[in-house]
Every structure is written in structure tokens, then in C-alpha cells.
Amino acid sequence: MHCPPKVQLSKLVNSLKGVSARLLRKEYDAHVRRYLWGGHFWSGSYFAGSCGGAPLTVVQQYIERQQRPVS
């Protein structure tokens, strides 16, 4: 995702979380209600990283090679 450097990351993330939560609740409310954290769709935390201009293929390979969480 690319965004202008003047955009505050925290405001961008909060906006994305708010919009996506509203859309998902509107479409799948009965289903997602079972999985909410205390009535909240998203937790208050987030992660943002930079790939330093690496090509998307390199980033994709890196992600695919990460270990999956154990269920």
C-alpha cells in the first residue's frame, strides 16, 4: 500500500479498520459476531513495516517462507 508521507500512519490504520469493520458487519454480521473481542472487530494494535523499496516478488517470497502459527 502506498500513501502520501504526510498521512499519519495511526490515522490511516484507524480509518482502514473502521471502514472494513463497518463493511464486514454489514455483510456478515451474524457470522462475525461470534468472533469479536469484547464487541470490537479489531484489536487496538497494528503493525506497519517498510520493505525499503524491495520488489514485490522479493517481499512475497519473504512472506511465503515465514512459519505459520500452530493452531
C-alpha atoms as a printed R data frame, in Angstrom:
   type eleno elety resid chain resno       x       y      z
1  ATOM     1    CA   MET     A     1   0.000   0.000  0.000
2  ATOM     2    CA   HIS     A     2   1.303   3.402 -0.865
3  ATOM     3    CA   CYS     A     3   0.175   6.569  0.862
4  ATOM     4    CA   PRO     A     4   1.472  10.126  0.920
5  ATOM     5    CA   PRO     A     5   4.158  10.702  3.578
6  ATOM     6    CA   LYS     A     6   2.047  13.483  5.132
7  ATOM     7    CA   VAL     A     7  -0.642  10.983  6.204
8  ATOM     8    CA   GLN     A     8  -0.287   9.988  9.844
9  ATOM     9    CA   LEU     A     9   0.039   6.219  9.997
10 ATOM    10    CA   SER     A    10  -2.188   5.917 13.069
11 ATOM    11    CA   LYS     A    11  -4.997   7.838 11.350
12 ATOM    12    CA   LEU     A    12  -4.678   5.738  8.197
13 ATOM    13    CA   VAL     A    13  -4.833   2.483 10.170
14 ATOM    14    CA   ASN     A    14  -7.806   3.657 12.251
15 ATOM    15    CA   SER     A    15  -9.628   4.668  9.094
16 ATOM    16    CA   LEU     A    16  -8.950   1.323  7.397
17 ATOM    17    CA   LYS     A    17 -10.065  -0.586 10.491
18 ATOM    18    CA   GLY     A    18 -13.234   1.479 10.862
19 ATOM    19    CA   VAL     A    19 -14.317   1.201  7.243
20 ATOM    20    CA   SER     A    20 -13.522  -2.505  6.975
21 ATOM    21    CA   ALA     A    21 -15.310  -3.295 10.245
22 ATOM    22    CA   ARG     A    22 -18.447  -1.460  9.124
23 ATOM    23    CA   LEU     A    23 -18.456  -3.203  5.741
24 ATOM    24    CA   LEU     A    24 -17.855  -6.653  7.216
25 ATOM    25    CA   ARG     A    25 -20.514  -6.191  9.906
26 ATOM    26    CA   LYS     A    26 -22.989  -5.004  7.298
27 ATOM    27    CA   GLU     A    27 -22.356  -8.029  5.090
28 ATOM    28    CA   TYR     A    28 -21.647 -10.785  7.636
29 ATOM    29    CA   ASP     A    29 -22.940  -9.541 10.999
30 ATOM    30    CA   ALA     A    30 -24.431 -12.826 12.232
31 ATOM    31    CA   HIS     A    31 -21.236 -14.712 11.451
32 ATOM    32    CA   VAL     A    32 -18.592 -12.270 12.734
33 ATOM    33    CA   ARG     A    33 -20.426 -11.513 15.960
34 ATOM    34    CA   ARG     A    34 -19.188 -14.879 17.326
35 ATOM    35    CA   TYR     A    35 -15.542 -13.902 16.840
36 ATOM    36    CA   LEU     A    36 -15.450 -10.371 18.239
37 ATOM    37    CA   TRP     A    37 -13.109  -9.276 21.052
38 ATOM    38    CA   GLY     A    38 -15.447  -7.758 23.607
39 ATOM    39    CA   GLY     A    39 -17.708  -6.432 20.865
40 ATOM    40    CA   HIS     A    40 -14.798  -4.969 18.890
41 ATOM    41    CA   PHE     A    41 -13.973  -6.161 15.408
42 ATOM    42    CA   TRP     A    42 -10.288  -5.188 15.550
43 ATOM    43    CA   SER     A    43  -7.853  -5.002 18.449
44 ATOM    44    CA   GLY     A    44  -6.281  -1.639 19.227
45 ATOM    45    CA   SER     A    45  -2.875  -2.713 17.954
46 ATOM    46    CA   TYR     A    46  -1.403  -2.840 14.474
47 ATOM    47    CA   PHE     A    47   1.888  -3.481 12.709
48 ATOM    48    CA   ALA     A    48   3.369  -1.347  9.986
49 ATOM    49    CA   GLY     A    49   6.572  -2.164  8.196
50 ATOM    50    CA   SER     A    50   8.649  -0.919  5.334
51 ATOM    51    CA   CYS     A    51  10.347  -3.029  2.703
52 ATOM    52    CA   GLY     A    52  12.799  -0.323  1.657
53 ATOM    53    CA   GLY     A    53  11.787  -0.368 -1.988
54 ATOM    54    CA   ALA     A    54  12.297  -4.119 -2.463
55 ATOM    55    CA   PRO     A    55  10.448  -5.573 -5.455
56 ATOM    56    CA   LEU     A    56   7.062  -7.083 -4.586
57 ATOM    57    CA   THR     A    57   8.284 -10.519 -5.689
58 ATOM    58    CA   VAL     A    58  11.007 -10.424 -3.014
59 ATOM    59    CA   VAL     A    59   8.515  -9.315 -0.352
60 ATOM    60    CA   GLN     A    60   6.068 -12.056 -1.429
61 ATOM    61    CA   GLN     A    61   8.802 -14.726 -1.196
62 ATOM    62    CA   TYR     A    62   9.751 -13.494  2.273
63 ATOM    63    CA   ILE     A    63   6.152 -13.693  3.498
64 ATOM    64    CA   GLU     A    64   5.565 -17.117  1.972
65 ATOM    65    CA   ARG     A    65   8.653 -18.536  3.691
66 ATOM    66    CA   GLN     A    66   7.529 -17.471  7.175
67 ATOM    67    CA   GLN     A    67   6.339 -20.170  9.547
68 ATOM    68    CA   ARG     A    68   2.623 -20.489 10.024
69 ATOM    69    CA   PRO     A    69   1.197 -20.242 13.575
70 ATOM    70    CA   VAL     A    70   0.329 -23.564 15.165
71 ATOM    71    CA   SER     A    71  -3.428 -23.975 15.628
